[in-house]
Every structure is written in structure tokens, then in C-alpha cells.
Amino acid sequence: MATGDGVLCTQVFAEEMALIQCDELRQFVVDVFEALCPVYFWTVPASTSGRYHPSVALGQGGLIRHVKLAVWWGKELCRALDVPDKREERGQHLDEVTTALLLHDLVKNGFEVDGKMKRSAKATASHGAWLCEAIWKQVLQGQANERQRLVLFAIAGHMGIWTADDLAKYRPASRKLGSTERQIAMLVHIADYAASRKVDAKAKELTTATP
């Protein structure tokens, strides 16, 4: 990680951060970036193989664009489900959905060791849970308010059914969560999943199939 990642996140994700009305959650995003953001986050593609993400999320800075797209999907899903913009009226917590999506892939390729990326074979299926646990210990020191807990639940389970089997307890569908926790976790998972679909390839296929 590098000092200043918190400031950089407010610049790179200014539009996305503006969606969060709660000052405490906006600061939470900054604090997590400052404490845990690996250097590689700002440059790597969202997919090292290129198999599971659209072209916009590939290449230099692809992971950043994926996060932006996931936040956009989260906002659109909340809109479709009629989530009010005012926090006190919000039934599905747009603030928490946006916060979780801004953070969900922060350690997508695993943690850095001595300033160097050391990718683990388990990173794809485990990075959500790893990040959740790191935030709990290093940023929150084992204490979280209700809104932060909702964000942690969503981060840990954002890979859904593709979460590692030994971390299956974090999957939204398998955890014994209340309706709010499950709702937010599923929204975050679906937004991330939608952002990872190869829509550009499908659009090209459909265009060429048109008589």
C-alpha cells in the first residue's frame, strides 16, 4: 500500500463517493483505502485471463473501471427496486451498497508482501472474505457500527456461489442473516456479477446475427 491512497480514492472515485450521503461511510471508504489498498489496485485489469469481464474492465486501470461499473449497476438496481435517495427513507440502503462496491475488489489479487504482489491461487474465490477480515481487524479494531457491519457482510459475500467452499459461510444465500443483511449482500453480489458480464461480446454477436 502507499500513503495517500485515501486521497487518491476520493479523486478517482469522486462521482461514486458523491452517491454516499452518510459522512461516516464516506470516511470509512477513505480509511480502508488508506490502510489496505495495494499498489497494484490502480493499474491492473479486473481479470488477468480476460475471460470473465467486458473489454472496458481489461487492460491498464481495468479494475478501477470495473469498480465504477459495479457502482453504476448498484445504483441502477436500487433505482429499479425503488430505493429512495434520502437515507432516513431508504429500505435497501444505497449508501451501504455503494460503499461495499467501492471496496469489494480492493485486494482482488490478494495482499502485497513487502510491497510486492503475491497472488494466491485462492484469491479469486477468497478475496472478499480476506478483505472483510482485514478491515475488521486493522481498520475497525474489532468494533463496527450497524452500517459498517452491513458493508462487511456484503463485501465478504460479493462472490456469491463462487466464494471458496471453506468460506461458504460468507455466501449471502447460505448465511443466516436478517432480511436487511441478505438484501444488501445480494444487491452487491448481483451488481458485481452484472459488471463482470461480457456485454460487449454479446452485443457484437447480436449485431452480426441481425439479418
N, C-alpha and C positions, 0 to 999 in steps of 0.2 A: 504494500500500500504506500501511498505517497501523501505527505501533508498537503492539504489544500484540496483534497478530493471532495470535501463537503461543499466548498465554494464552487468548484467546477460543476458539481451536480446541479446547483442552483442556476448555473448559466446554461448548461447543455439541456437541462430539462425544465427550463423556465416556464414553458407553456403547460407542461404536465403538473408541475408543482403548484401552479396557479389554480388548478382544479380542487386542491385540498383547502378547505375553508378553515380547518382546525389548525391554529398556530402550533400547537404541541405536536401534532402529527407531521407537519412540515419540518419542524426542527428535528423530529425523530429520524426522518429520511436523511437529513444532513448529518446527524450524529453517526448513523450507521455507515454512510459513505465514508466519513472521515475515519472511522475506526477500522473498517473491514474491507474497503474497496481495493482489490488487487490492481496493479498497474495494467495488466492485460485487458481489463474490462473496457477500456477506452478505445481499443484498437481491433480486437478480434471479431471474427464473424460470429453470428448466432449459431451456426452449425459448421463444425470442422469438416464434415463429409459433404455438406451441401444437399443432403438427401431429404431433409425434413423441414426446410424453410424456403420461403419465396426468395427471389433474387434480391429484393430490396434489403434483406437481412444478411446477405452474404458479403464477402469482401471486407476491406478496411472499414471499421466502425459499424459493422453489421449488427453487432449485439446491441449497440445503442439504438439503432433504428428499430430493431425488434422490440425493445422495451417501449419505445414511443408508440409503435403499432399496437402493442398489447394494451397500453393505457387507453389508446383510442377505442379499441374494442371494448374495454371495460366500461368506458363512458357510454358507448352506443348500446351495450347490453343493459346498463342501468336505465338508459332512456327508454328502451323498448319495454322494460319491466316497470316503467312509470315510477322511477325513484326520484323524489323531489330534490331540488338543489339545496334547499335550506336544511341544515344539519338537524335541527330540532324536529323536523317533519320526516326525516329520512327513515324509511323502513328497511332499506337494504344497504345503507352505509357506503355511499360513493367515496367518501374520504378514505375509509379503510381499504376499499377495493383499489383505489388509485395508489395509495401508499404501498400496499403489498405488491402491486405490479411494478412500481418503480424499483423495488428492491429484489424481486423474485429471482433474478438471474445474476445477482451481483458476484457470486462465486460459481458461475456456470461451469467453469473448467477446473474447479477445486481451488484450494487455498495456495498461496505462494509460500515457498520455503526459502528463507534468506534472500528475499527479493526476486526469486525466480519461480516461474510457474512450474509446478509439479503436478501434471494432470494424472488423476486417478482413473482407473478403468470404471470405477463406480460413480464417477462424478455426475454423469447424465441422470442416473436414477436416484441419486442421493443428495444432490446439491441443495435442494430446498430444505431438507431436514438439517443438513450441516449448517446452513446459514441461520436457520431458526435457532439452533442450539448455540451458535456463536453469538448471536445478538442477545440471547437470554443471559449468557454468562459475561460477555465482555462489554456490552453496551448498557444493559439493564441491571446487571449485577444481581440477577435472580428476583427482581421485583418489577412487575408490569401492571399498568392500569388496564381497565377493561378494553379500551380501544386498542392498545398495544397488543394485548392478548389476541384479539380478533385478527390483527395483522399477522402475528406469528403463526396462528393456525393456518391462515391462507397461504403464507409463504411455504410452510413445511409440506403442505399437500398439493402444491400447484402442479405437480406432475401427474396427479390423479392415479389412474390404474398403472401408470408406468413408474411409479415410485418403487424403489427396491423392495423386494419381498421382506427383507429383515427390518424394513422401516414401514411396513404396511399399515401400522397403526396410525400413520400420518395421512393416509388416503382419506379424502373427505367422505367417501361413501362407506368406509369401514369404521370410522371413528364414532364413538358415542358422544356426539356433540349436540348442543341445543340447536334450535332452528336457525338462530341468527348466525352462529358459527358455521354451520353447514352451508347456509345460503351464501355467505361471503366467500367461503373456501371454494364452493362450486363456481361462483361467478369468476373468481380469479383464475381457476383452472380452465374454464371454458374460454375466457378472453385470451389466455396464453396459447391455448390449443388453436384457436382461430387464427391468431397471429402467426402461427407456425405452418399453416397450410400453404401449399404451393399454388396459390390462386392464379399467379401469372401463367404458370404452365397449363392450368386448366382453361384459362381464358384463351390461350393460344390454340389449344386443342379444339375448343368450341368454335373459334373463328374459322379455322381451317375446315371444320366439319359442316359449316353453313353452305348450302347449295347456292 
